[in-house]
Amino acid sequence: VTITKSISSYGFSNEQKVTSIKLDDIITATASTGTNNGKYYTSDKTWRFYQNDKGTLTISAKDNYLIQSVKLTFTTKDNGVLKYLNATISTNVVCTIEAQTASFIVGSTSGTKGKVFVKEIEVVYKKN
């Protein structure tokens, strides 16, 4: 099953704190806690994550399901990078997961203020 969700399709309001988004009945995307992590901005229609807030985006599947891959469409600011398993990934790159959960962590190429702005999430999963 492939599910693709644009963050703007949820109709969040500007600067709304969004801790969790259900992509469908099986897949959920969760923002780590922190002052600004998970805020949605209407100006660029993105769900934002911040390195200085220990920004982490976790994709998880219900029991008996396996996430096969995740593709995130995002932009970065202030030397921000997004990492999966300690490797920097680029926007629209398909990450092979083969697990029930996957965590993407915001880092920086320089300094500590890296930002990642997520526009779309695509998840491929199957019943385990």
N, C-alpha and C positions, 0 to 999 in steps of 0.2 A: 504494500500500500504506500502510495506517495501522497503526502499532504504538504501543500504550500500555502503559507499564510503571510499576507502583507500586514505589518503591524498597524498600518493606518485603517485597515478594514474593521477594526474593533470599535472605532469611534471614541477613543479616549479624548479627554479634554487636555488643553495645554498645561504642562507641568504636573499632570496627574501621576501619582506614584502607583506603579503597577508591579506588584510583587510576583504575580503568576498569570500566565496566559494559557488557556486550554486551546491547543491547536485542533483537537478533535476529542472523542471519548477516550482515546488511548494515550495521546501524547500531550505533555505539559511542559511549558518553558517557564523557568523560575529565575528571578533576579535575586542575587545575594542581598543581604541587608546592608544598610548604610544610608547616609543622609540623602544622596542623590541617585544612587543606583536604582535603575528601573523606572526613572521618570520618563514620561512620554512628552515629546515636544511637537506641536502642530506645525511649527515653522519649516521643519524638514521631514516631518512625519516619521520620527525615529524613536526607538526605545534605547535609552542611553545608559552606558556603563562606564565607571571611572576607576582608574588604577588606584588613586589615593583613597578610594572607598572600598578597596579590595574587591573590585568589580568582577563578578562571576555570573555567567549565564549557564544554567544547567537545563539540559533537555532530558526528560525522563519518560519512560513508558510504563504502563501498568504491568502488573505481574503477568507472566506467561507471554510477554511480547518482547521482541528484540529489535533495537534500533540498528539498522544496517548502515545508514549514512545520514549525515547532516550537511546541509549547504546553507551558509549564512550570507546574506547580502548586507554589507555594512560599509560605513565610511569611518575614517579615523581623524583625530585631531590631536595636537600637542604631542607628536611623536608616538601616538598610541599604536599598539599592536594587539592582535588577538591570538591567543595561544591555545592549542589543543595538544595534550601530552607533551608539554614543554616546547613544542614546535610552533613557530609563527605561521599562521595561515593567512591567505589572502581572501578578499571578498569573492564570493561565488565559486569557491573551491570546494569540491565534495570531499568531506572527511569520512573515511571508513571507520565505523564505530564498532559494530558487532558486540553490543552490550545493552544493558537495560537503562543505563544513564551515561551521559557525557557532559563534562564540564569544560567551558571555554572561559579562559581567564584573561583579563585585560592587563597588559604590561606596557612598557615604553622602550623605545630605542635610546632615549636620553631623558634623564630626569624622572619625576614621579607623578606627573600629571596626565599620563596617557588617557585618551578617551576613545571609546568605540560606540558608534551610533548604528544600531541594527534596524534595517528597513524590512527585511523579509527573512522568514525561516522556512526551509524545506527539509522534511524528514521522510526517509524511506524506512519502513519497518515491516515486520512480519510476525505472525503468531509463532511462538517458540515451540 
